[in-house]
Amino acid sequence: MARENEDAGMAEDVSKAKSQRKSKAKETKTRTVHANTLHDFAKGEENPSRRYANNRIKTTKYTVLSFLPKNLFEQFHRLANVYFVFIALLNFVPVVNTFLPELALAPVLFILSVTAIKDIWEDYRRHRSDMEINHMDCLVYSRAEKGYVEKYWKEVRVGDFIRLRCNEILPADVLLLSSSDPDRLCHIETATLDGETNLKQRQVVRSFFDLDCDFDPLKYNSVIECEKPNNDLNRFRGYIIHQSGKKDALYKENLLLRGCTIRNTEEAVGIVIYAGHETKAMLNNNGPRYKRSKLERQMNVDVFWCVIILLVMCLFAALGHGLWMFQYGDKRPVFDVLSPEGTNLSPIMSAIYLFLTMIIVFQVLIPISLFVSIEIVKICQVYFIHQDADLYDEETDSHLQCRALNITEDLGQMQYIFSDKTGTLTENKMVFRRCTVAGVEYSHDANAKRIAMYQEMDSEEEECISHGGTLPRRDSVGSHQSARVLRSHSTKSHRRTGSRAEAKRASILSKHTAFSSPMEKDITPDPQLLDKVNDCSSQLDFMRLHSQPMSQLPSDLSDVFDFFIALTICNTVVVSSPNQPRQKVRMRFELKSPVKTIEDFIKRFTPSRLTSGSNNSSSSSLNRSSNKGGSSMQSCPSAESTLTKLNEEQSSSVMEHAFSPAPPSYDGKAFCTPDEGELRYEAESPDEAALVYAARAYKCSLVGRLPDQVTVELPHLGKLNFELLHTLGFDSTRKRMSVVVRHPLTDQITVYTKGADSVIMELIRPPITGNSKGRRQKKILCRTQNYLNLYAADGLRTLCIAKKVLSKDEYARWLQHHLQAETAIQRREELLFESALRLETNLQLLGATGIEDRLQDGVPETIASLRKAGLQIWVLTGDKQETAVNIAYACKLLDPEEELLTLNADSQEACKLLLEESLHYIQAKFLCSSGDASAKDFHANVSSFEIYPSSPLSSHAASDSVHRLGLVIDGRTLAYALDASLEDTFLTVARSCRSVLCCRSTPLQKSMVVKLVRNKLKVMTLAIGDGANDVSMIQVADVGVGISGQEGMQAVMASDFALPRFRYLQKLLLVHGHWCYSRLANMILYFFYKNAMFVALIFWYQFYCGFSGSAMIDQWYLIFFNLMFSSFPQLISGTLDKDVSAETLQQLPQLYTSGQNSEEYKPYMFWMNMIDAFYQSLVCFFIPYFAYTDSDVDLFTWGTPITTIALLTILLHLGIETKTWTWMNCLSIAFSVALFFTVALCYNASCPTCYPPSNPYWTIQRLLQDPVFYLLCTIAPVAALLPRYFYRACHSTLFPNPVQVGRQLDKLPADTRRNILSLSRVKMGSWLSPRQPSLPVGKPQNCTQKDQRGTEAPAKRAGAESVQQGPAHPPDPHSSSLKELGAKNDPLLSEELQPASTKDPSDPSWVPSTQMDRVQLNLPPSRAPPCVTYVRSSETALSCEQTPPCSRGTTAEAELYTAV
Amino acid sequence: MKEEGNYANRPSNTAFTQQRLPAWQPMLSAGVVIPGFLLIGLAFIGIGVGLLITSRSIQVLELDYTGTETSSPCYQCTMSNQSNCVCKLSFSIGTLFKGPVFFYYGLTNYFQNQRKYGVSKDFNQLIGDVSYFKSPSSDCQPYQRVNGKPIVPCGAIANSMFNDTFKLYQIINGKEELVPFDGKGIAWWTDYNIKYRNPDYTPLKNAFNDTEKPVFWTKPAYELDTSDASNNGFINQDFLVWMRRAALPNFRKLYRRITEGNYKDGLPAGNYSLEISYNYPVISFEGTKKVTFSNVSWMGGQNEFLGIAYLVIGSMCVVMSVVMLIVYAKFRFPEED
């Protein structure tokens, strides 16, 4: 696939190259940074940092001098431009020239200068912004001044010391050496880099950590070795070498990146490591993406054909000229002109010369202005898409962004959509729903009720939007519209604060925390669990007072306690107070370190554990934090001395200090009323925030987080400080995160792990069989697993919480390795990963949580209409299978009426087998529908002018091969299926399914799937996602769409289009995509037609001028025809024409298929247009020819009418093709005609001696007095356009295609139209089309029998299981579900062992018999209302309180059906 | 409630930006198309009939005098390089040839529209700029210089100027009576007055010092019409007519008009004799020469094509509308009402 990266980063490359050249003398793999203060420039001492790029940025491509050559050079990279220049230059060769050479240059110069002006303008804007940035101020240390002086950004150099103040923007990549923050932290906001709004903490380099006073640059004498500049924002490795020879590792946590903003930190000092273009921000700054659209690729093929046609025409003419010359032999006629030398030119030579001449004459055939016109039209289209108020999201004040400017028409040709789930289909607003602790489920009914209330409020506002909870609406079209309109301001504002997201921009503006609507924050605790928590903490309190060991706590209570501690601290949430959202809440309790031997040992190995970072008393620490500046003049002890001091320090017991309450004054000030609304949590992911808020609801609230400690407030116990030893962050491979803390109550080193259930469950320590504890654990494990399944079935996101207690020895051993990993420069990531794996084993399961991720507004409707539009929608998600399936039902991706093929295999062979079986199954089951070819053919014929608004069968041309099947595949199976040997089978299976759901897939798999489908099926793919894990898939797809949602901007940065909400995809594709495609397709076709028609006129003339390359059309008209006379109307209609109105396009998504099938621009249409062009040119040529035959007409008096006729014909042709006439269309056509006559009149009156060789002086003036001229201008266009007009008229009145039907619908009054559209199965084609289609909607009759056969076996099975389902209505809903689940698992497990080969493909009963290819036959519509199944996830929640057992029963039933 | 500042990015809600400009959607529905076709067809048929009648009223008389056949009176002139060969062509007119009668000479298979031929002239010479007399434009190659002297007027067009001359006699009672020709105003007014000028020299001859006449010419440009200064040099009407290149290889050019004396109302019936001084060679390229007498209407000379074209297109429109009507009536649905 042609995909070119435009050299936007050219300037960067150049500067990079320059810097590389400079540093070539000492080419190493690392960069060495010395402080500039060490080198006195006055003495001319060579500073090694000189070699590095300075901080001046220059993103401009050109300078005043280099503009012309460089811009021309770039423009000539386009082959077309070279071609046109070649032609223009050819005109300067006397033997072949036709036009005034200067004139021939005009079009090329025009095109080049238009592009150049555009480039100048862009470059000037870049220059302006560069200037602005380069002249920003910052404080740089000056050795001469012995202090910091203000300098421009551009004067900053590598090795400079910079002082940064709060809210300043970083001028370069700076290594943090000192911070006014007592914790030696510096907070930065990276919104400009990655769009994430939460503050990031950066740490002072370790060796400078203990510097207690201000950093003195003059005393700095270390050398920094770090890696070469690179663009990885999340990586920085290096070490600092002190004069003492001590080395210290540097991490990305030490680096402040250019473009970030300093927050919450009064002052920080750092040394510049990378400057200017070598900063990570600049290296990441890629230019806009350049893709070539499908239409453009198709167009290029036809441009190639045009070249062929041109060459054939030239060759023909050359041959003709040779023969013409040859027939005269030696007898030269009087009108022959000899060569300048007076010698006879041989016919062969003159033929060769003529060939070149003809290329010049016929150059118009290659549409020089087409490329420019397309760019102009696309810019206009992008403008209109930007301006669409329907794509504007009020909540976030953001509208759609088109980041790629040249693939708008691809939006109208999509065939496959690959969607992420979380954050794309769903809000990514995590609401804590329920949890299970130690095997006991807490259903949080009150909480569910509360959420239901919010949802009700929501649905009052937008009745039509069903978040998987309301019944499906067949006739929602009408109410949809009205409900939108009725939304009042008050509800809107409620929505903003209430149920929906304060999205990114708003949160940046307001500086409030992200992810915090009341719905997520105010969690109503489950009374049972709340009791337990209270119980637990009061007991703990009691025990603490009585100095009892903590281990005496009953194990269920201790699990509850640990569970909430884990929820609270196992995250990276930053706490801020609401009044000053960006001010970190400072809660420092001094931990007097115990100086036991083991602790000391640990301490020596853990410089990162900074618990006792300050040797001051707690009061002085607090003092300093509240009163910075003042203590700045204290002496600076070296790092070593601090450490020794620490060790010397004596203290009593851990317990005492851990429990020491905060100083009363401080406590009283800040936390006198520690109610929930007080603190805000800033989380990197919404899951974390949801869990922390949930824990807070149980009075277990996170009140402070520092890099070395976490403070938790508990009832009775007050504030507990957890010494944070390590944080092993989340990554997508491990799918978990852990914190290592020292538990203040037990003084044990404890690991809390939180992660995906599939991962955690494997890491749980196998329960010791035999004793009671082991049995209990086994029970917990089993129960939790069941609840997890239940949660997933409800569409909740599940997380498992586990813990592990480490002995000091174990910890010490692990620590040793971990530290090695941390300090390693090579392979650090891998080593850290391995280290994390070593730690996270043998865990003890505490419980699990279920978090709901609500569907976004309008997702089911959007998916439904996109599917009607013939788009195949695949969902690729990292979530677990059950969750994904349920969300898929909720958003109507899967239909309960359709069968579900589930592929789960653990090996390549199993996967292969499964795929083949599925294939057999599909073939067997749907044999009749594909076998009955005649019916199918008839259907295919009829469907072109039939519209079934609600029938998916006719929606897609390929619908015959797409069955009502859903495919679910998990990540592991996907990995096997994507293997080269299986991918074809996989694709065949996947193709025949209506929807595909890939769960548990990694980002790489996502992109592989997209790539596979795109390359193998040769279809247009669109990938939509919101997170960093979608970036690869977005980049691979033909069109990448990013949702500018909660998870930062990475997806948006990688995307071609960025949408605020998923539902806008509908209008973007169905309306704008369709328009853009049909506009451009028509414009391109028109362009080809226009040029061919014009050029053919001259070609016909060659037969009457001895093929001498003479033209009856004046050179001016010939050259400016494309550029001026005929260019405006097509630009206008290419920008504004609407074949069908936006409303109809959205209500009839089927119309989208015209773009998918490239119906507006099929290859044959090019040739049809060519033929039409040749026909029209014949008419336009021969009518004047015969009208003037045997007359005394002179060349241009005859040629000018032809030009006029051609122009009129071409404009009228556009008129026929134009579907909507606005005043702009009329104006542009009138303008074109007027322009032609004005130019002609002026030109023909201007100069009697100029413009050789034509000089048509006074021609048009005479013609305008000639009645024949007008007669010709009337008849020729009519005769030329008659066939096309007749064809169009017949086509649209007698055999309208769906698009034309749509147009006809547009003409109807609005209410009539709505009536027609709301009738679900009205055959709209039929009342307009002559033939009454008789094919039954749905499957052919003879298929039903087989269908039943297919359902027989599962029906039996369902019957068998319904025995077990018998006690499905006991008072306790949970147990019923449990039993049901158990029933589901056991037989399936046993059958998994059966050899698959025993199954006979011809017998349909084998099909649903293994778990691996669990073919889930749908509920026959008669047996149960279909909505029950897919609504249940939230329906349950709604109806749960009223009749809990009953609704459970429904769930169980549904569950059963799903299991079958 | 809503503050504008909060919605800084809200797109402006205008008909243009929202693509809701009031528009007319022409539907090619049968109700519009069929009457439209019929109307256009009828109008065209009307025009066509008018044109045809006009064209039929024009009288044309064509006489070929190439002399390729031995029976032709000009046959002997084609035989050898005879200078000043004169041949006489006799013809008779049955009825009055209505005036004013235009007298044309015609050439066939003559490519005045050839590209290299068309380029070969110098506008600046022809507008009377003497400086270009000395150094003619290189476009005139190879008719730029002869024997080192510049050619005025240079170029192939001027060089190949048609040089047959005609005299028409009416034979009244066996006596030949000269029919007076009017040679004024046969060229374009702008050519005569603006585009072509003689250099401002008296006598005109002086301007042509040190120049050569075109190689095919028998007399220099300043002797084209010695009797009338306003028809001499570059503004000689025959020269102007020739210099205006014909569009097609078969063409005729106006030679004279018959507007004077007894023949003001046309050529009366009778016998005529055309005396031709046969100079121009056309046999070599298989061309023919002819003369044409014609009178003109408002739409120029006789040409039935335009009228027939209008008739054909008009009837096609009518046929199409009928066809559509039939098809439409056949497949028409009750819902249409």
Interface residues (C-beta under 8 A of the other chain):
Chain A: P94 T98 Y328 K331 R332 P333 V334 F335 D336 V337 L338 S339 P340 E341 G342 T357 F384 H386 Q387 D388 A389 Y392 E394 D397 S398 H399 H489 S490 S493 W1075 Y1104 C1105 G1106 S1108 G1109 S1110 M1112 L1136 K1138 A1142 I1183 Y1185 F1186 A1187 Y1188 T1189 D1190 S1191 D1192 V1193 D1194 L1195 T1197 W1198 G1199 K1219 T1220 W1221 T1222 W1223 M1224 P1248 T1249 C1250 P1252 P1253 N1255 Y1257 W1258 R1262 D1266 P1267 V1268 L1271 L1272 T1274 I1275 V1278 A1279 L1282 Y1285 F1286 R1288 A1289 C1290 S1292 T1293 L1294 R1303 Q1304 D1306 K1307 W1327 L1328 P1330
Chain B: M1 K2 N6 Y7 A8 N9 R10 P11 S12 N13 T17 Q18 Q19 L21 P22 A23 W24 Q25 P26 M27 L28 S29 A30 V33 I40 F44 I47 L51 Y104 G106 Y110 F111 Q112 N113 Q114 R115 K116 Y117 G118 V119 S120 F123 N124 I127 S137 S138 D139 Q141 P142 A156 N159 S160 W188 T190 D191 I194 K195 F216 R244 R245 A246 A247 L248 P249 N250 F251 R252 K253 L254 Y280 P281 S284 F285 G287 W298 M299 G300 G301 N303 F305 L306 A309 Y310 I313 M316 C317 M320 M324 V327 Y328 K330 F331 F333 E335 E336
